[in-house]
Amino acid sequence: MKKVGLAILGLGVVGGGTYHILTEHREFYQKTQGVDISVENVLEINRERALALGIPEEKIASNIAEVVTNPDVNIVVEVIGGVGVAREFVLAALNAGKTVVTSNKELVCKYSHELEHAAKAHNAGLYFEASCVGGVPIIRTLLDGVQANHITSMMGIINGTTNYILTKMSNGGESYESALKEAQRLGYAEADPTSDVEGYDAAYKLSILSSLAFHTKVPLSEVSREGISSVTQEDIADGKKLGYCIKLLAIGKQTKDGIEVRVHPTFVKADHPLAAVNDSFNAVYITGDSVDDVMLYGRGAGALPTGSAIVSDVIFAATHAENKYSTFKNEEKAEKGVKFAKDYRSAYYLRISATDKTGVFAKITSILGSNNISLDEVLQKVSDENDRATITLVTHETHETAIHNAVSKINALEVASVERVLRVVS
Amino acid sequence: MKKVGLAILGLGVVGGGTYHILTEHREFYQKTQGVDISVENVLEINRERALALGIPEEKIASNIAEVVTNPDVNIVVEVIGGVGVAREFVLAALNAGKTVVTSNKELVCKYSHELEHAAKAHNAGLYFEASCVGGVPIIRTLLDGVQANHITSMMGIINGTTNYILTKMSNGGESYESALKEAQRLGYAEADPTSDVEGYDAAYKLSILSSLAFHTKVPLSEVSREGISSVTQEDIADGKKLGYCIKLLAIGKQTKDGIEVRVHPTFVKADHPLAAVNDSFNAVYITGDSVDDVMLYGRGAGALPTGSAIVSDVIFAATHAENKYSTFKNEEKAEKGVKFAKDYRSAYYLRISATDKTGVFAKITSILGSNNISLDEVLQKVSDENDRATITLVTHETHETAIHNAVSKINALEVASVERVLRVVS
C-alpha cells in the first residue's frame, strides 16, 4: 500500500480538527483509498497543545528545517494562517519538494505566483481547497467538475459570519450591533470583526475562486468591496416589502467588457436558491455556458468541515501524482491583456429622502431617465413630519457609473438626497 | 500539447450536445486545459443526423470494430443508452484498451462489475459522471471532494420529471394526470413515463451513487421503490397544513444496521434546503462525519448540462492518467459481508379514515403505542357525511416494520382504515 507521511504546521482549531480526522480515519483511508496516511511531524509553538492531542513527543518538531528535511514527510499541511511565518514555512516546504496543502486564503490570494513558482521549480504540488468555503468542494468542482464550461458568472455567500448576522437581523429583527455581539458570543465572529463584516475575507476568497473560474489571476486589488456594517433594519424591511432578502454576495462575472469582481450587501429575490442559504451556511452559485446553473451549499467554516477539505486535498494529492499543476496553467497570462470591468451592470435599489412637494418626484425621474436608468418598481412612503417623503425605487439593469452620476445629481438638488444604494439580484 | 482523439457512439440529444460543446470549445480547452480534444469518429445509425451536425463523412464509422481499431481514438463516449448494443460497444471499447465515458445509468448500475473487469484487464479508464444528475458534479464530489468522510446519509431529488410534476401539483393545484401531460408536452416526460414516475430512473442513480458513497456495490435489487403516480391533491394539501413539501426523494443511509436505499414520495419540512428545489432542478444533500451537510444543486438533464458532465469526464480522463480505477477499489468487497437494512427508521405521516365515535381514536393510539410508535403531531378533521372522521398523524422516528404492523392492525379494526402512508424528513 502507498504510504504518505504528513506534517501539520499549526495545531489551532483547524489543525486540531485535521489531526483528529486523520487519526480517526486512518484505516478507513487504507481500505477505501488504498493509501496509508500517517502524521510524521507537527510544528506548533504551544507544545502542550500538541501533547494534549496525543501526539507523541518525538513527532513534535522544533523548527521548520526539521520538518522539510524529514524524508518521511511527503505532504505539508499549513494551517497557521496569515502571511508571516506561514509564507516562510510554505515556501521552505515547496523548495524542499514537499507538496503543500493549505487553508490559508490570504496567502494563496496574495502570493499565489510566488508559491506556484516554488512548487513548479521543485516538482511539488500545491492544493488549497480549504482556503475557500470550508468543507464545500468548490475548488475541486471548478477544476474538475465544471471545467468543460466557460464560467460566465459566480455568486457566492462565502462568509459565514456575515450570513449569520444578516439572518439574525432578518428573522429576529435584531440590530446589526446586537447580531454581531451574538455572533461573537457563539465564536462565529472574532473580537475584531473587521475582516469578516467589511468583506475582506470574502474578497480574498472571491479573488481565488475567480482566478480559477476565469483562468487568469484576479488580483485582490481588482475586487470592489463593501461590508455589512451599514445594513439597517430599514434596508431589511424595505427588502421584505419588495420581495428580497439581504445577503453579502461575492460576485464574479466574465462579460464582453471584462471580468468584474465585487463584494457587497445585495438584495436577492426571495425565490432565488441563494436566498434560502441561512445562518452560518455558505453557498456558491455558478453559471456555465453548458451546465447552466449549479449551486454548492455547505459549511463554510469550522474545525471538521475545513479539516474535511484539507484531508480530501491530501488524499487527492496522494492518489493523483499527475497534473498537480492544474491551478498553475495560466500563470503567465495572469497580468497581460486581461480586462477588468469596473463599470459593471446591475439592477439597483435606491432609497431617496425628498421634500414632499409637487414636481420633486418628476425631477428625480428626469435625472434617472437622462442617465438611461429605467424603473422596475417604485414604492413611495409619505412621512408626516417636516414634509419629507421617502421614495424607494428598484431600477432595471444599468451601469454602475450611471447610478453614480444619477445619485450625484439627485443629491445636488436641494430637495432630495439618496440615503441608500443597494445592488439587486433577481 | 497532448492530443486526445474521441469517438462518440450515438448522436441523439446528449450526443449532439456533447459534439457541439467539444467543437465550440476546442481552442478553449487547448488554452485552459493544455489538451487538444478532437472527435475522430462517430457511430450513428442515422447517417443524416451526423451529416446535419457538420461531421465530415470520413469520420462517420460504419461499425464498432472500425471505432475500436482506430489508433487515433483514445476515449470512447457512449450515449446510446440501454443495455443492448450500448453494453456490447462499451465492452468492445474497453477490451481494445480505450477509456470509456458514458452517460448510461442503466448500464453502469446493472453491469458495473463486468465493465470494471474489462477496464482493469485492458488498462482503460471508465467514467460515468453524466449517468447521475446531469451536469451536477456529484460523482466527482463523492470521489474527490468529500472522500475524507464517512458518508452517513445522502438524500436526493435526482429525477427532474417527477420534480417538475410535483412542483406543478404543489404550486398550480394541478392533478397528477394534468401535470404529467404538461411534462410530456415540454419534453420532460416520455410518452411512456413509467421509468420516471415509478422511480426506476431514480433507483438506478441511487444504486450508483450509494455504491460510491458507501464504498461497496449497492445492487438495484436492494433499492426499495415507490413512485409518484399515487400522489394526490389531498396529500399536498395535508403536507402544506403540516409545513411540508412533497418530493420524490432517493435516500441512501449507512447506519449500524446496514445500508438502506429507498426511493419514495416524501414529506420534506418546508425549511429544508431540498424543499426549495423546484421544477426540473435536481439536488443531492450529503451528510459526512466531518464535512457535515453539503448540497449540490443543478440541472439533472438536458443536452448541454449532460454534455458538460461528459466533457468534464473526458478532460479529467485526458489530464489524470493515474488513478483511473478510483471507482473500482472496492469491487471485490461488493457482495461479501455487506448488510442491507430493510427495516430502516423514519418519521411517518398517516392518514386514517375512521368512524367518528368515542373510543376509536383511543384504539388507534393504543395500536400505535403498542408498536412503540409515538406521535409528533395530530391533525383531526371531522367530516359530516356518514359519520366518518379523517385523522392525520405524524409520528416520531420509528421502524418501517413497526409502521407496517400498526397499519395492518388499524386496518383490521372494523372502524378505521389507513388511507395513506408517507415518509417524513425534517
Boltz contact constraints between the chains, C-beta under 6 A:
constraints:
  - contact:
      token1: [A, 21]
      token2: [B, 290]
      max_distance: 6.0
  - contact:
      token1: [A, 32]
      token2: [B, 215]
      max_distance: 6.0
  - contact:
      token1: [A, 34]
      token2: [B, 329]
      max_distance: 6.0
  - contact:
      token1: [A, 135]
      token2: [B, 291]
      max_distance: 6.0
  - contact:
      token1: [A, 137]
      token2: [B, 141]
      max_distance: 6.0
  - contact:
      token1: [A, 137]
      token2: [B, 145]
      max_distance: 6.0
  - contact:
      token1: [A, 140]
      token2: [B, 144]
      max_distance: 6.0
  - contact:
      token1: [A, 140]
      token2: [B, 145]
      max_distance: 6.0
  - contact:
      token1: [A, 141]
      token2: [B, 137]
      max_distance: 6.0
  - contact:
      token1: [A, 144]
      token2: [B, 140]
      max_distance: 6.0
  - contact:
      token1: [A, 144]
      token2: [B, 316]
      max_distance: 6.0
  - contact:
      token1: [A, 145]
      token2: [B, 137]
      max_distance: 6.0
  - contact:
      token1: [A, 145]
      token2: [B, 140]
      max_distance: 6.0
  - contact:
      token1: [A, 147]
      token2: [B, 312]
      max_distance: 6.0
  - contact:
      token1: [A, 147]
      token2: [B, 315]
      max_distance: 6.0
  - contact:
      token1: [A, 148]
      token2: [B, 308]
      max_distance: 6.0
  - contact:
      token1: [A, 148]
      token2: [B, 311]
      max_distance: 6.0
  - contact:
      token1: [A, 148]
      token2: [B, 312]
      max_distance: 6.0
  - contact:
      token1: [A, 149]
      token2: [B, 308]
      max_distance: 6.0
  - contact:
      token1: [A, 215]
      token2: [B, 32]
      max_distance: 6.0
  - contact:
      token1: [A, 276]
      token2: [B, 276]
      max_distance: 6.0
  - contact:
      token1: [A, 290]
      token2: [B, 21]
      max_distance: 6.0
  - contact:
      token1: [A, 290]
      token2: [B, 304]
      max_distance: 6.0
  - contact:
      token1: [A, 290]
      token2: [B, 307]
      max_distance: 6.0
  - contact:
      token1: [A, 290]
      token2: [B, 308]
      max_distance: 6.0
  - contact:
      token1: [A, 291]
      token2: [B, 135]
      max_distance: 6.0
  - contact:
      token1: [A, 291]
      token2: [B, 305]
      max_distance: 6.0
  - contact:
      token1: [A, 291]
      token2: [B, 308]
      max_distance: 6.0
  - contact:
      token1: [A, 292]
      token2: [B, 299]
      max_distance: 6.0
  - contact:
      token1: [A, 292]
      token2: [B, 305]
      max_distance: 6.0
  - contact:
      token1: [A, 294]
      token2: [B, 298]
      max_distance: 6.0
  - contact:
      token1: [A, 295]
      token2: [B, 297]
      max_distance: 6.0
  - contact:
      token1: [A, 296]
      token2: [B, 296]
      max_distance: 6.0
  - contact:
      token1: [A, 297]
      token2: [B, 295]
      max_distance: 6.0
  - contact:
      token1: [A, 298]
      token2: [B, 294]
      max_distance: 6.0
  - contact:
      token1: [A, 299]
      token2: [B, 292]
      max_distance: 6.0
  - contact:
      token1: [A, 304]
      token2: [B, 290]
      max_distance: 6.0
  - contact:
      token1: [A, 305]
      token2: [B, 291]
      max_distance: 6.0
  - contact:
      token1: [A, 305]
      token2: [B, 292]
      max_distance: 6.0
  - contact:
      token1: [A, 307]
      token2: [B, 290]
      max_distance: 6.0
  - contact:
      token1: [A, 308]
      token2: [B, 148]
      max_distance: 6.0
  - contact:
      token1: [A, 308]
      token2: [B, 149]
      max_distance: 6.0
  - contact:
      token1: [A, 308]
      token2: [B, 290]
      max_distance: 6.0
  - contact:
      token1: [A, 308]
      token2: [B, 291]
      max_distance: 6.0
  - contact:
      token1: [A, 311]
      token2: [B, 148]
      max_distance: 6.0
  - contact:
      token1: [A, 312]
      token2: [B, 147]
      max_distance: 6.0
  - contact:
      token1: [A, 312]
      token2: [B, 148]
      max_distance: 6.0
  - contact:
      token1: [A, 315]
      token2: [B, 147]
      max_distance: 6.0
  - contact:
      token1: [A, 316]
      token2: [B, 144]
      max_distance: 6.0
  - contact:
      token1: [A, 319]
      token2: [B, 323]
      max_distance: 6.0
  - contact:
      token1: [A, 320]
      token2: [B, 320]
      max_distance: 6.0
  - contact:
      token1: [A, 320]
      token2: [B, 322]
      max_distance: 6.0
  - contact:
      token1: [A, 320]
      token2: [B, 323]
      max_distance: 6.0
  - contact:
      token1: [A, 321]
      token2: [B, 322]
      max_distance: 6.0
  - contact:
      token1: [A, 322]
      token2: [B, 320]
      max_distance: 6.0
  - contact:
      token1: [A, 322]
      token2: [B, 321]
      max_distance: 6.0
  - contact:
      token1: [A, 322]
      token2: [B, 322]
      max_distance: 6.0
  - contact:
      token1: [A, 323]
      token2: [B, 319]
      max_distance: 6.0
  - contact:
      token1: [A, 323]
      token2: [B, 320]
      max_distance: 6.0
  - contact:
      token1: [A, 329]
      token2: [B, 34]
      max_distance: 6.0
